[in-house]
Amino acid sequence: MLSGNAQQNAGAGASSASVLLRVRTRNFMARGPDISCFSTFPAEEEYLFPPLTFFKPCSGQREKVNYDGTEFTIVEVTPNFPS
């Protein structure tokens, strides 16, 4: 389920085919630096990833969520850094 802020933010730019990425990491080394303090939405966590980072889907499973008449597909991904 989407949090209140995620619902509000996602709805702002929603199109007929909207996708949200749920980024899963094992530890802090698998994330970039935390930039939440610079966010317009301080209740959300935001991280930077290096250029050319590839987000690999964890599985073929997709979650569908409807919010305010718009359907969102949520895809769980893991970051893979360039070597």
N, C-alpha and C positions, 0 to 999 in steps of 0.2 A: 504494500500500500504506500502511496505517496504521502510525505509529510505535508503539512499546511503550506510551508514556503515552497516546497518543490511543486505542489499543485499550482500555486499562484504563478510561479516563474515559468513552468512548463506551458501553462495556458496562454501566456503572453505571446509566445511565438509559435503557437500550435498551427499545424497544417493538417491536411487530410491523412498524411502518413508520417506521424511523429514517432521518434525513437528516443528513449532515455537509456543511457548507459549506467549500469550499476557496477562500479569498479571495485573489485575484490583484490586485496593485497594480503600477503602473509605477515609482513612486518613493515617497520618504518623505512627499511632500506629499499623496499619495492615501490615506494612513493617518492615523489619529488618534494620540494620544500612546501611547507604549509603556508599559504598566502591568505588564510581566512581573515586575518586582521585588515586586509585591504578590500574585502568583499563588500558589495552593496547589500548583501544578505548575510549578516553576521551569524545567523543561526545555522548556516550551512558550512560544511567543510569544503575547502578548495585547495587543490595542490597543483603545482606545475610539474610537467613531465618534459624530459629532454626532447629536442627535435628528433623526428623519425621514430618516436615510440609507437609501437604497434599494439593495438588492443585486441587480444585474441578472445573470441567467445569461449566461455567455460564449457558450455554444452549446447546442444541444439534446442534446448528448452527456452521458450519465450513466455513472458507473462504479459497478459493484456489487461489494461486498466482503462476505465472510462472516467473522464472528469469533465463535467460541464458540457457534455455532448461530443467530446473529442476522444477518440481512442488512441492510447499510447501503447507502444510495444516496449517492454523493458527487457533489455539484454544484459546478462551478467558477463563481464569481461575481466581479464587479467592483463596488466601491462607487460610488454616485452620490450626491453631496452635495446637499442642498437649496440652492436659490439665493434 
